[in-house]
Amino acid sequence: MEKQPTIRGRRLELLIPEEEIKRRIRELAEEIEKSFPPEEELLIVGLLKGSFIFVSDLVREIKRPVLVDFISASSYSGTESSGNVEIKKDLDTDIKDKNVLLVDDILDTGRTFKKVLELLQTREPKILKTCVLLDKPSRRVEKIEADFVGFKIPDKFVVGYGLDWNELGRNLKGIYGVIFD
């Protein structure tokens, strides 16, 4: 029997297995393809660090010319959002008049996502849409929704598939809930 994974002495419960994530990413890629003008370039902007694995897998499923850039912003310390959003790394690409898809790992309180989305809107992209792997609507404090959602999840602290707990757990292939008991 496989040993149950742990992080920082806490047990983890598998919420979404790797195979289910991969299947859903293929579906998301098809949905995204249909929502942008055919055959035009798409700039995918990943919100670091948590989205890097999701962005990588999503890009490989999109069947059109794709550009990739990253932006880094954070409002987290440990397991809780501080409420203060800080841009740590800005884009290298000018997004004016481009088809842009902002991709994040999880839409939780919405603070970071909303701030980054507002920043990108000021740069006048042709089209700006959003995609998140996980949506945790029970924690939302900002009125914001993503255009494309992989999975809605309950109010659990999650790790794996790029998501971390103070940098640990990103390498887990599935998505796990941390058991705090």
Contact map, one row per residue, 1 for C-alpha under 8 A:
1110000000000000000000000000000000000000000000000000000000000000000000000000000000000000000000000000000000000000000000000000000000000000000000000000000000000000000000000000000000000
1111000000000000000000000000000000000000000000000000000000000000000000000000000000000000000000000000000000000000000000000000000000000000000000000000000000000000000000000000000000000
1111100000000000000000000000000000000000000000000000000000000000000000000000000000000000000000000000000000000000000000000000000000000000000000000000000000000000000000000000000000000
0111110000111000000000000000000000000000000000000000000000000000000000000000000000000000000000000000000000000000000000000000000000000000000000000000000000000000000000000000000000000
0011111000110000000000000000000000000000000000000000000000000000000000000000000000000000000000000000000000000000000000000000000000000000000000000000000000000000000000000000000000000
0001111111110000000000000000000000000000000000000000000000000000000000000000000000000000000000000000000000000000000000000000000000000000000000000000000000000000000000000000000000000
0000111111110000000000000000000000000000000000000000000000000000000000000000000000000000000000000000000000000000000000000000000000000000000000000000000000000000000000011000000000000
0000011111000000000000000000000000000000000000000000000000000000000000000000000000000000000000000000000000000000000000000000000000000000000000000000000000000000000000000000000000000
0000011111100000000000000000000000000000000000000000000000000000000000000000000000000000000000000000000000000000000000000000000000000000000000000000000000000000000000000000000000000
0000011111110000000000000000000000000000000000000000000000000000000000000000000000000000000000000000000000000000000000000000000000000000000000000000000000000000000000000000000001110
0001111011111000000000000000000000000000000000000000000000000000000000000000000000000000000000000000000000000000000000000000000000000000000000000000000000000000000000000000000001110
0001111001111100000000000000000000000000000000000000000000000000000000000000000000000000000000000000000000000000000000000000000000000000000000000000000000000000000000000000000111100
0001000000111110000000000000000000000000000000000000000000000000000000000000000000000000000000000000000000000000000000000000000000000000000000000000000000000000000000000000000111100
0000000000011111100000000000000000000000000000000000000000000000000000000000000000000000000000000000000000000000000000000000000000000000000000000000000000000000000000000000011110000
0000000000001111100000000000000000000000000000000000000000000000000000000000000000000000000000000000000000000000000000000000000000000000000000000000000000000000000000000000011110000
0000000000000111110110000000000000000000000000000000000000000000000000000000000000000000000000000000000000000000000000000000000000000000000000000000000000000000000000000000011100000
0000000000000111111110000000000000000000000000000000000000000000000000000000000000000000000000000000000000000000000000000000000000000000000000000000000000000000000000000000111000000
0000000000000001111111000000000000000000000000000000000000000000000000000000000000000000000000000000000000000000000000000000000000000000000000000000000000000000000000000000111000000
0000000000000000111111100000000000000000000000000000000000000000000000000000000000000000000000000000000000000000000000000000000000000000000000000000000000000000000000000000000000000
0000000000000001111111110000000000000000000000000000000000000000000000000000000000000000000000000000000000000000000000000000000000000000000000000000000000000000000000000000000000000
0000000000000001111111111000000000000000000000000000000000000000000000000000000000000000000000000000000000000000000000000000000000000000000000000000010000000000000000000000010000000
0000000000000000011111111100000000000000000000000000000010000000000000000000000000000000000000000000000000000000000000000000000000000000000000000000000000000000000000000000000000000
0000000000000000001111111110000000000000000000000000000000000000000000000000000000000000000000000000000000000000000000000000000000000000000000000000000000000000000000000000000000000
0000000000000000000111111111000000000000000000000000000000000000000000000000000000000000000000000000000000000000000000000000000000000000000000000000010000000000000000000000000000000
0000000000000000000011111111100000000000000000000000000011001000000000000000000000000000000000000000000000000000000000000000000000000000000000000000010000000000000000000000000000000
0000000000000000000001111111110000000000000000000000000001001000000000000000000000000000000000000000000000000000000000000000000000000000000000000000000000000000000000000000000000000
0000000000000000000000111111111000000000000000000000000000000000000000000000000000000000000000000000000000000000000000000000000000000000000000000000000000000000000000000000000000000
0000000000000000000000011111111100000000000000000000000001000000000000000000000000000000000000000000000000000000000000000000000000000000000000000001110000000000000000000000000000000
0000000000000000000000001111111110000000000000000000000001001100000000000000000000000000000000000000000000000000000000000000000000000000000000000000000000000000000000000000000000000
0000000000000000000000000111111111000000000000000000000000000100000000000000000000000000000000000000000000000000000000000000000000000000000000000000000000000000000000000000000000000
0000000000000000000000000011111111100000000000000000000000000000000000000000000000000000000000000000000000000000000000000000000000000000000000000001000000000000000000000000000000000
0000000000000000000000000001111111110000000000000000000000000000000000000000000000000000000000000000000000000000000000000000000000000000000000000001000000000000000000000000000000000
0000000000000000000000000000111111110100000000000000000000000110000000000000000000000000000000000000000000000000000000000000000000000000000000000000000000000000000000000000000000000
0000000000000000000000000000011111111100000000000000000000000000000000000000000000000000000000000000000000000000000000000000000000000000000000000000000000000000000000000000000000000
0000000000000000000000000000001111111000000000000000000000000000000000000000000000000000000000000000000000000000000000000000000000000000000000000000000000000000000000000000000000000
0000000000000000000000000000000111111101000000000000000000000000000000000000000000000000000000000010000000000000000000000000000000000000000000000000000000000000000000000000000000000
0000000000000000000000000000000001111111000000000000000000000000000000000000000000000000000000000000000000000000000000000000000000000000000000000000000000000000000000000000000000000
0000000000000000000000000000000011011111000000000000000000000000000000000000000000000000000000000000000000000000000000000000000000000000000000000000000000000000000000000000000000000
0000000000000000000000000000000000001111100000000000000000000001100000000000000000000000000000000000000000000000000000000000000000000000000000000000000000000000000000000000000000000
0000000000000000000000000000000000011111110000000000000000000001100000000000000000000000000000000010000000000000000000000000000000000000000000000000000000000000000000000000000000000
0000000000000000000000000000000000000011111000000000000000000001111000000000000000000000000000000110000000000000000000000000000000000000000000000000000000000000000000000000000000000
0000000000000000000000000000000000000001111100000000000000000001111000000000000000000000000000000111100000000000000000000000000000000000000000000000000000000000000000000000000000000
0000000000000000000000000000000000000000111110000000000000000000011110000000000000000000000000100111100000000000000000000000000000000000000000000000000000000000000000000000000000000
0000000000000000000000000000000000000000011111000000001000100000011110000000000000000000000000000001111000000000000000000000000000000000000000000000000000000000000000000000000000000
0000000000000000000000000000000000000000001111100000000000000000000111100000000000000000000000000001111000000000000000000000000000000000000000000000000000000000000000000000000000000
0000000000000000000000000000000000000000000111110011001000000000000111100000000000000000000000000000011100000000000000000000000000000000000000000000000000000000000000000000000000000
0000000000000000000000000000000000000000000011111111000000000000000001111000000000000000000000000000011110000000000000000000000000000000000000000000000000000000000000000000000000000
0000000000000000000000000000000000000000000001111111000000000000000001111000000000000000000000000000000100000000000000000000000000000000000000000000000000000000000000000000000000000
0000000000000000000000000000000000000000000000111111000000000000000000010000000000000000000000000000000000000000000000000000000000000000000000000000000000000000010000000000000000000
0000000000000000000000000000000000000000000000111111100000000000000000000000000000000000000000000000000110000000000000000000000000000000000000000000000000000000011100000100000000000
0000000000000000000000000000000000000000000001111111111000000000000000000000000000000000000000000000001110000000000000000000000000000000000000000000000000000000011000000000000000000
0000000000000000000000000000000000000000000001111111111100000000000000000000000000000000000000000000000000000000000000000000000000000000000000000000000000000000010000000000000000000
0000000000000000000000000000000000000000000000000111111110000000000000000000000000000000000000000000000000000000000000000000000000000000000000000000000000000000110000000000000000000
0000000000000000000000000000000000000000000000000011111111000000000000000000000000000000000000000000000010000000000000000000000000001000000000000000000000000000110000000000000000000
0000000000000000000000000000000000000000000101000011111111100000000000000000000000000000000000000000001000000000000000000000000000000000000000000000000000000000000000000000000000000
0000000000000000000000000000000000000000000000000001111111110000000000000000000000000000000000000000000000000000000000000000000000000000000000000000000000000000000000000000000000000
0000000000000000000001001000000000000000000000000000111111111000000000000000000000000000000000000000000000000000000000000000000000000000000000000000000000000000000000000000000000000
0000000000000000000000001101100000000000000000000000011111111100000000000000000000000000000000000000000000000000000000000000000000000000000000000000000000000000000000000000000000000
0000000000000000000000000000000000000000000100000000001111111100010000000000000000000000000000000000000000000000000000000000000000000000000000000000000000000000000000000000000000000
0000000000000000000000000000000000000000000000000000000111111110000000000000000000000000000000000000000000000000000000000000000000000000000000000000000000000000000000000000000000000
0000000000000000000000001100100000000000000000000000000011111110000000000000000000000000000000000000000000000000000000000000000000000000000000000000000000000000000000000000000000000
0000000000000000000000000000110010000000000000000000000001111111010000000000000000000000000000000000000000000000000000000000000000000000000000000000000000000000000000000000000000000
0000000000000000000000000000000010000000000000000000000000011111100000000000000000000000000000000000000000000000000000000000000000000000000000000000000000000000000000000000000000000
0000000000000000000000000000000000000011110000000000000000000111110000000000000000000000000000000000000000000000000000000000000000000000000000000000000000000000000000000000000000000
0000000000000000000000000000000000000011110000000000000000000011111000000000000000000000000000000000000000000000000000000000000000000000000000000000000000000000000000000000000000000
0000000000000000000000000000000000000000111100000000000000100101111100000000000000000000000000000000000000000000000000000000000000000000000000000000000000000000000000000000000000000
0000000000000000000000000000000000000000111100000000000000000000111110000000000000000000000000000000000000000000000000000000000000000000000000000000000000000000000000000000000000000
0000000000000000000000000000000000000000001111000000000000000000011111000000000000000000000000000000000000000000000000000000000000000000000000000000000000000000000000000000000000000
0000000000000000000000000000000000000000001111000000000000000000001111100000000000000000001110000000000000000000000000000000000000000000000000000000000000000000000000000000000000000
0000000000000000000000000000000000000000000011110000000000000000000111110000000000000000111100000000000000000000000000000000000000000000000000000000000000000000000000000000000000000
0000000000000000000000000000000000000000000011110000000000000000000011111000000000000011111000000000000000000000000000000000000000000000000000000000000000000000000000000000000000000
0000000000000000000000000000000000000000000000111000000000000000000001111100000000000011110000000000000000000000000000000000000000000000000000000000000000000000000000000000000000000
0000000000000000000000000000000000000000000000110000000000000000000000111110000000001111100000000000000000000001000100000000000000000000000000000000000000000000000000000000000000000
0000000000000000000000000000000000000000000000000000000000000000000000011111000000011111000000000000000000000001000000000000000000000000000000000000000000000000000000000000000000000
0000000000000000000000000000000000000000000000000000000000000000000000001111100011111100000000000000000000000011000000000000000000000000000000000000000000000000000000000000000000000
0000000000000000000000000000000000000000000000000000000000000000000000000111111111100000000000000000000000000000000000000000000000000000000000000000000000000000000000000000000000000
0000000000000000000000000000000000000000000000000000000000000000000000000011111111000000000000000000000000000000000000000000000000000000000000000000000000000000000001000000000000000
0000000000000000000000000000000000000000000000000000000000000000000000000001111100000000000000000000000000000000000000000000000000000000000000000000000000000000000011000000000000000
0000000000000000000000000000000000000000000000000000000000000000000000000001111110000000000000000000000000000000000000000000000000000000000000000000000000001000000011000000000000000
0000000000000000000000000000000000000000000000000000000000000000000000000001111111000000000000000000000000000000000000000000000000000000000000000000000000000000000000000000000000000
0000000000000000000000000000000000000000000000000000000000000000000000000011101111110000000000000000000000001000000000000000000000000000000000000000000000000000000000000000000000000
0000000000000000000000000000000000000000000000000000000000000000000000000011100111111000000000000000000000000000000000000000000000000000000000000000000000000000000000000000000000000
0000000000000000000000000000000000000000000000000000000000000000000000000011000011111000000000000000000000000010000000000000000000000000000000000000000000000000000000000000000000000
0000000000000000000000000000000000000000000000000000000000000000000000000110000011111100000000000000000000000000000000000000000000000000000000000000000000000000000000000000000000000
0000000000000000000000000000000000000000000000000000000000000000000000001110000001111110000000000000000000000011001000000000000000000000000000000000000000000000000000000000000000000
0000000000000000000000000000000000000000000000000000000000000000000000001110000000011111000000000000000000000000000000000000000000000000000000000000000000000000000000000000000000000
0000000000000000000000000000000000000000000000000000000000000000000000111100000000001111110000000000000000000000000000000000000000000000000000000000000000000000000000000000000000000
0000000000000000000000000000000000000000000000000000000000000000000000111100000000000111110000000000000000000000000000000000000000000000000000000000000000000000000000000000000000000
0000000000000000000000000000000000000000000000000000000000000000000001111000000000000011111000000000000000000000000000000000000000000000000000000000000000000000000000000000000000000
0000000000000000000000000000000000000000000000000000000000000000000001110000000000000011111100000000000000000000000000000000000000000000000000000000000000000000000000000000000000000
0000000000000000000000000000000000000000000000000000000000000000000011100000000000000000111111000000000000000000000000000000000000000000000000000000000000000000000000000000000000000
0000000000000000000000000000000000000000000000000000000000000000000011000000000000000000011111000000000000000000000000000000000000000000000000000000000000000000000000000000000000000
0000000000000000000000000000000000000000000000000000000000000000000010000000000000000000001111100000000000000000000000000000000000000000000000000000000000000000000000000000000000000
0000000000000000000000000000000000000000000000000000000000000000000000000000000000000000001111110000000000000000000000000010000000000000000000000000000000000000000000000000000000000
0000000000000000000000000000000000000000001000000000000000000000000000000000000000000000000011111111000000000000000000010011100000000000000000000000000000000000000000000000000000000
0000000000000000000000000000000000000000000000000000000000000000000000000000000000000000000001111100000000000000000000000011110000000000000000000000000000000000000000000000000000000
0000000000000000000000000000000000000000000000000000000000000000000000000000000000000000000000111110000000000000000000000001111000000000000000000000000000000000000000000000000000000
0000000000000000000000000000000000000000111000000000000000000000000000000000000000000000000000111111000000000000000000000000111000000000000000000000000000000000000000000000000000000
0000000000000000000000000000000000010001111000000000000000000000000000000000000000000000000000101111100000000000000000000000111100000000000000000000000000000000000000000000000000000
0000000000000000000000000000000000000000011110000000000000000000000000000000000000000000000000100111110000000000000000000000111110000000000000000000000000000000000000000000000000000
0000000000000000000000000000000000000000011110000000000000000000000000000000000000000000000000000011111000000000000000000000000111100000000000000000000000000000000000000000000000000
0000000000000000000000000000000000000000000111100000000000000000000000000000000000000000000000000001111100000000000010000000000111100000000000000000000000000000000000000000000000000
0000000000000000000000000000000000000000000111100010001000000000000000000000000000000000000000000000111110000000000000000000000001110000000000000000000000000000000000000000000000000
0000000000000000000000000000000000000000000001110110000000000000000000000000000000000000000000000000011111100000100000000000000000111000000000000000000000000000000000000000000000000
0000000000000000000000000000000000000000000000100110010000000000000000000000000000000000000000000000001111100000000000000000000000011100000000000000000000000000011000000000000000000
0000000000000000000000000000000000000000000000000000000000000000000000000000000000000000000000000000000111110000000000000000000000011111000000000000000000000000000000000000000000000
0000000000000000000000000000000000000000000000000000000000000000000000000000000000000000000000000000000111111100100000000000000000010111100100000100000000000000000000000000000000000
0000000000000000000000000000000000000000000000000000000000000000000000000000000000000000000000000000000001111100000000000000000000000011111100000000000000000000000000000000000000000
0000000000000000000000000000000000000000000000000000000000000000000000000000000010000000000000000000000000111111000000000000000000000000101111000000000000000000000000000000000000000
0000000000000000000000000000000000000000000000000000000000000000000000000000000000000000000000000000000000111111110000000000000000000000000111110000000000000000000000000000000000000
0000000000000000000000000000000000000000000000000000000000000000000000000010000000101000000000000000000000001111111000000000000000000000000011000000000000000000000000000000000000000
0000000000000000000000000000000000000000000000000000000000000000000000001110000000001000000000000000000000001111111100000000000000000000000000000000000000000000000000000000000000000
0000000000000000000000000000000000000000000000000000000000000000000000000000000000000000000000000000000100100111111110000000000000000000000000000000000000000000000000000000000000000
0000000000000000000000000000000000000000000000000000000000000000000000000000000000000000000000000000000000000111111111000000000000000000000001010000000000000000000000000000000000000
0000000000000000000000000000000000000000000000000000000000000000000000000000000000001000000000000000000000000011111111100000000000000000000000000000000000000000000000000000000000000
0000000000000000000000000000000000000000000000000000000000000000000000001000000000000000000000000000000000000001111111110000000000000000000000000000000000000000000000000000000000000
0000000000000000000000000000000000000000000000000000000000000000000000000000000000000000000000000000010000000000111111111000000000000000000000000000000000000000000000000000000000000
0000000000000000000000000000000000000000000000000000000000000000000000000000000000000000000000000000000000000000011111111100000000000000000000000000000000000000000000000000000000000
0000000000000000000000000000000000000000000000000000000000000000000000000000000000000000000000000000000000000000001111111110000000000000000000000000000000000000000000000000000000000
0000000000000000000000000000000000000000000000000000000000000000000000000000000000000000000000100000000000000000000111111111100000000000000000000000000000000000000000000000000000000
0000000000000000000000000000000000000000000000000000000000000000000000000000000000000000000000000000000000000000000011111111100100000000000000000000000000000000000000000000000000000
0000000000000000000000000000000000000000000000000000000000000000000000000000000000000000000000000000000000000000000001111111000000000000000000000000000000000000000000000000000000000
0000000000000000000000000000000000000000000000000000000000000000000000000000000000000000000001110000000000000000000000111111100000000000000000000000000000000000000000000000000000000
0000000000000000000000000000000000000000000000000000000000000000000000000000000000000000000000111000000000000000000000011111110000000000000000000000000000000000000000000000000000000
0000000000000000000000000000000000000000000000000000000000000000000000000000000000000000000000111111000000000000000000011011111100000000000000000000000000000000000000000000000000000
0000000000000000000000000000000000000000000000000000000000000000000000000000000000000000000000011111000000000000000000000001111100000000000000000000000000000000000000000000000000000
0000000000000000000000000000000000000000000000000000000000000000000000000000000000000000000000001111000000000000000000000000111110000000000000000000000000000000000000000000000000000
0000000000000000000000000000000000000000000000000000000000000000000000000000000000000000000000000011110000000000000000001000111111000000000000000000000000000000000000000000000000000
0000000000000000000000000000000000000000000000000000000000000000000000000000000000000000000000000001110000000000000000000000001111100000000000000110000000000000000000000000000000000
0000000000000000000000000000000000000000000000000000000000000000000000000000000000000000000000000000111000000000000000000000000111110000000000000111000000000000000000000000000000000
0000000000000000000000000000000000000000000000000000000000000000000000000000000000000000000000000000111100000000000000000000000011111000000000000111110000000000000000000000000000000
0000000000000000000000000000000000000000000000000000000000000000000000000000000000000000000000000000001111100000000000000000000001111110000000000101110000000000000000000000000000000
0000000000000000000000000000000000000000000000000000010000000000000000000000000000000000000000000000000111000000000000000000000000111110000000000000111000000000000000000000000000000
0000000000000000000000000000000000000000000000000000000000000000000000000000000000000000000000000000000011100000000000000000000000011111000000000000111110000000000000000000000000000
0000000000000000000000000000000000000000000000000000000000000000000000000000000000000000000000000000000001110000000000000000000000011111100000000000111110000000000000000000000000000
0000000000000000000000000000000000000000000000000000000000000000000000000000000000000000000000000000000001110000000000000000000000000111111100000000000111100000000000000000000000000
0000000000000000000000000000000000000000000000000000000000000000000000000000000000000000000000000000000000111000000000000000000000000011111100000000000110000000000000000000000000000
0000000000000000000000000000000000000000000000000000000000000000000000000000000000000000000000000000000000010000000000000000000000000001111100000000000001100000000000000000000000000
0000000000000000000000000000000000000000000000000000000000000000000000000000000000000000000000000000000000011000000000000000000000000001111110000000000000100000000000000000000000000
0000000000000000000000000000000000000000000000000000000000000000000000000000000000000000000000000000000000111100000000000000000000000001111111100000000000000000000000000000000000000
0000000000000000000000000000000000000000000000000000000000000000000000000000000000000000000000000000000000001110000000000000000000000000001111100000000000000000000000000000000000000
0000000000000000000000000000000000000000000000000000000000000000000000000000000000000000000000000000000000001110010000000000000000000000000111110000000000000000000000000000000000000
0000000000000000000000000000000000000000000000000000000000000000000000000000000000000000000000000000000000000100000000000000000000000000000111111000000000000000000000000000000000000
0000000000000000000000000000000000000000000000000000000000000000000000000000000000000000000000000000000000000100010000000000000000000000000001111100000000000000000000000000000000000
0000000000000000000000000000000000000000000000000000000000000000000000000000000000000000000000000000000000000000000000000000000000000000000000111110000000000000000000000000000000000
0000000000000000000000000000000000000000000000000000000000000000000000000000000000000000000000000000000000100000000000000000000011110000000000011111100000000000000000000000000000000
0000000000000000000000000000000000000000000000000000000000000000000000000000000000000000000000000000000000000000000000000000000011100000000000001111100000000000000000000000000000000
0000000000000000000000000001001100000000000000000000000000000000000000000000000000000000000000000000000000000000000000000000000001110000000000000111110000000000000000000000000000000
0000000000000000000000000001000000000000000000000000000000000000000000000000000000000000000000000000000000000000000000000000000000111110000000000111111100000000000000000000000000000
0000000000000000000010011001000000000000000000000000000000000000000000000000000000000000000000000000000000000000000000000000000000111110000000000001111100000000000000000000000000000
0000000000000000000000000000000000000000000000000000000000000000000000000000000000000000000000000000000000000000000000000000000000001110000000000000111110000000000000000000000000000
0000000000000000000000000000000000000000000000000000000000000000000000000000000000000000000000000000000000000000000000000000000000000111100000000000111111000000000000000000000000000
0000000000000000000000000000000000000000000000000000000000000000000000000000000000000000000000000000000000000000000000000000000000000111100000000000001111110000000000000000000000000
0000000000000000000000000000000000000000000000000000000000000000000000000000000000000000000000000000000000000000000000000000000000000001010000000000000111110000000000000000000000000
0000000000000000000000000000000000000000000000000000000000000000000000000000000000000000000000000000000000000000000000000000000000000001011000000000000011111000000000000000000000000
0000000000000000000000000000000000000000000000000000000000000000000000000000000000000000000000000000000000000000000000000000000000000000000000000000000011111100000000000000000011000
0000000000000000000000000000000000000000000000000000000000000000000000000000001000000000000000000000000000000000000000000000000000000000000000000000000000111110000000000000000011000
0000000000000000000000000000000000000000000000000000000000000000000000000000000000000000000000000000000000000000000000000000000000000000000000000000000000011111001100000000001111000
0000000000000000000000000000000000000000000000000000000000000000000000000000000000000000000000000000000000000000000000000000000000000000000000000000000000001111111110001101001111000
0000000000000000000000000000000000000000000000000000000000000000000000000000000000000000000000000000000000000000000000000000000000000000000000000000000000000111111100001111111100000
0000000000000000000000000000000000000000000000000000110000000000000000000000000000000000000000000000000000000000000000000000000000000000000000000000000000000011111000001111111000000
0000000000000000000000000000000000000000000000001111110000000000000000000000000000000000000000000000000010000000000000000000000000000000000000000000000000000011111100001111000000000
0000000000000000000000000000000000000000000000000110000000000000000000000000000000000000000000000000000010000000000000000000000000000000000000000000000000000111111110001100000000000
0000000000000000000000000000000000000000000000000100000000000000000000000000000000000000000000000000000000000000000000000000000000000000000000000000000000000111011111111100000000000
0000000000000000000000000000000000000000000000000000000000000000000000000000011000000000000000000000000000000000000000000000000000000000000000000000000000000010001111111000000000000
0000000000000000000000000000000000000000000000000000000000000000000000000000111000000000000000000000000000000000000000000000000000000000000000000000000000000000000111110000000000000
0000000000000000000000000000000000000000000000000000000000000000000000000000000000000000000000000000000000000000000000000000000000000000000000000000000000000000000111111100000000000
0000001000000000000000000000000000000000000000000000000000000000000000000000000000000000000000000000000000000000000000000000000000000000000000000000000000000000000111111110000000000
0000001000000000000000000000000000000000000000000000000000000000000000000000000000000000000000000000000000000000000000000000000000000000000000000000000000000011111110111111000000000
0000000000000000000000000000000000000000000000000100000000000000000000000000000000000000000000000000000000000000000000000000000000000000000000000000000000000011111100111111000000000
0000000000000000000000000000000000000000000000000000000000000000000000000000000000000000000000000000000000000000000000000000000000000000000000000000000000000001110000011111100000000
0000000000000000000000000000000000000000000000000000000000000000000000000000000000000000000000000000000000000000000000000000000000000000000000000000000000000011110000001111111000000
0000000000000000110000000000000000000000000000000000000000000000000000000000000000000000000000000000000000000000000000000000000000000000000000000000000000000001100000000011111000000
0000000000000111110010000000000000000000000000000000000000000000000000000000000000000000000000000000000000000000000000000000000000000000000000000000000000000001100000000001111100000
0000000000000111110000000000000000000000000000000000000000000000000000000000000000000000000000000000000000000000000000000000000000000000000000000000000000000111100000000001111110000
0000000000011111000000000000000000000000000000000000000000000000000000000000000000000000000000000000000000000000000000000000000000000000000000000000000000000111000000000000011111000
0000000000011110000000000000000000000000000000000000000000000000000000000000000000000000000000000000000000000000000000000000000000000000000000000000000000011110000000000000001111100
0000000001111000000000000000000000000000000000000000000000000000000000000000000000000000000000000000000000000000000000000000000000000000000000000000000000011110000000000000000111110
0000000001111000000000000000000000000000000000000000000000000000000000000000000000000000000000000000000000000000000000000000000000000000000000000000000000000000000000000000000011111
0000000001100000000000000000000000000000000000000000000000000000000000000000000000000000000000000000000000000000000000000000000000000000000000000000000000000000000000000000000001111
0000000000000000000000000000000000000000000000000000000000000000000000000000000000000000000000000000000000000000000000000000000000000000000000000000000000000000000000000000000000111
